[in-house]
Amino acid sequence: MADGPFRMIVRQGIKPGKLDEFKKMAEGLTAGAEANEPTTLAYEWFIDEDGSSCYLIESYGNAEAFLLHFQGLGSKLEALLEISPLDEMVVLGDPSPEVIEMLAGLGAKFYSLHVGFAR
């Protein structure tokens, strides 16, 4: 059973007039993850110049770390997706079957490592 480290790259739109609300939500989610999820390795938001879309980069050492994060999201995820709809989700690495099933339901695409390293 696979359950190794993996990263997620999530591309989301930001609805017109919702950039400030989006930024506050992203800041709150990030602060919560940083304070309460010691096993979340990276959680970074990048917003384009005109404020109409963003990328979220997440990194987890294993499925347990991701599941802790996902539980912490709760109803916040639905509120976020209302103002910032999901455009694409790419999962890179070796998540567990449980994580694959969860993220596949959101339309994620999965890529296994062929060769390389991360430091």
C-alpha positions in Angstrom: 0.0 0.0 0.0 1.4 3.4 -1.0 1.7 6.0 1.7 4.7 8.1 1.0 5.4 11.8 0.7 3.4 13.8 -1.9 2.8 17.3 -3.1 -0.3 19.0 -4.4 -0.5 21.8 -6.8 -4.0 23.4 -6.9 -5.0 26.1 -9.3 -8.1 28.1 -8.4 -9.9 31.1 -9.8 -10.8 34.1 -7.7 -14.2 35.6 -8.4 -14.3 39.3 -9.3 -14.6 41.5 -6.2 -13.6 38.7 -3.9 -9.8 39.1 -3.8 -9.7 40.7 -0.3 -12.1 38.1 1.1 -10.0 35.4 -0.5 -6.7 36.8 0.9 -8.2 36.8 4.4 -9.4 33.2 4.1 -6.0 32.0 2.7 -4.2 33.8 5.5 -6.5 32.2 8.1 -6.1 28.7 6.6 -2.4 29.1 6.5 -2.1 30.4 10.1 -4.2 27.5 11.2 -2.2 24.9 9.3 1.1 26.4 10.6 0.0 26.5 14.2 -1.9 23.2 14.4 -0.4 20.9 11.7 3.2 20.2 12.5 3.3 17.4 9.8 2.2 19.7 7.0 5.5 20.4 5.3 4.5 23.3 3.0 1.4 25.3 2.4 1.9 28.3 0.1 -0.4 30.5 -1.8 0.6 32.4 -5.0 -1.7 35.0 -6.6 -1.4 36.3 -10.1 -0.9 40.0 -10.9 -4.5 40.8 -11.6 -5.9 38.9 -8.6 -8.1 36.6 -10.7 -6.4 33.2 -10.0 -4.0 31.5 -7.6 -1.9 28.5 -7.1 -1.7 26.6 -3.8 1.3 24.4 -3.2 0.9 21.8 -0.4 3.4 19.2 0.8 2.8 16.2 3.1 5.1 13.5 4.4 2.4 10.9 4.4 -1.4 10.4 4.3 -1.8 10.9 8.0 -0.4 14.4 7.7 -2.8 15.2 4.8 -5.8 13.7 6.7 -5.0 15.9 9.7 -5.0 18.9 7.5 -8.2 17.9 5.7 -10.1 17.4 9.0 -9.0 20.9 10.1 -10.5 22.4 6.9 -14.0 21.4 7.7 -16.6 23.8 6.4 -13.9 26.3 5.5 -13.2 24.5 2.3 -16.8 24.9 1.0 -16.7 28.6 1.8 -13.3 29.0 0.1 -14.5 27.2 -3.0 -17.5 29.5 -3.3 -15.3 32.5 -3.9 -12.3 30.6 -5.4 -13.5 27.7 -7.5 -11.2 24.8 -8.2 -9.7 24.8 -11.7 -7.2 22.0 -11.5 -5.6 19.8 -8.9 -2.4 17.8 -9.5 -1.0 15.3 -7.0 2.7 14.4 -7.3 4.1 11.5 -5.4 2.8 8.5 -3.5 -0.4 9.1 -1.5 -2.3 6.3 0.2 -5.4 4.8 -1.5 -7.6 6.6 0.9 -6.1 10.0 -0.1 -6.3 9.0 -3.8 -10.0 8.2 -3.4 -10.7 11.5 -1.6 -8.9 13.7 -4.1 -10.1 11.8 -7.1 -13.6 12.9 -6.0 -12.4 16.5 -6.5 -11.1 15.8 -10.0 -7.4 15.4 -9.1 -4.8 14.1 -11.5 -2.1 11.8 -10.1 1.5 11.6 -11.1 4.0 9.1 -9.7 7.7 9.9 -9.3 9.8 8.5 -12.1 13.2 9.8 -11.1 14.6 12.7 -9.1 15.2 14.0 -5.6 14.1 16.8 -3.3 16.2 18.3 -0.5 
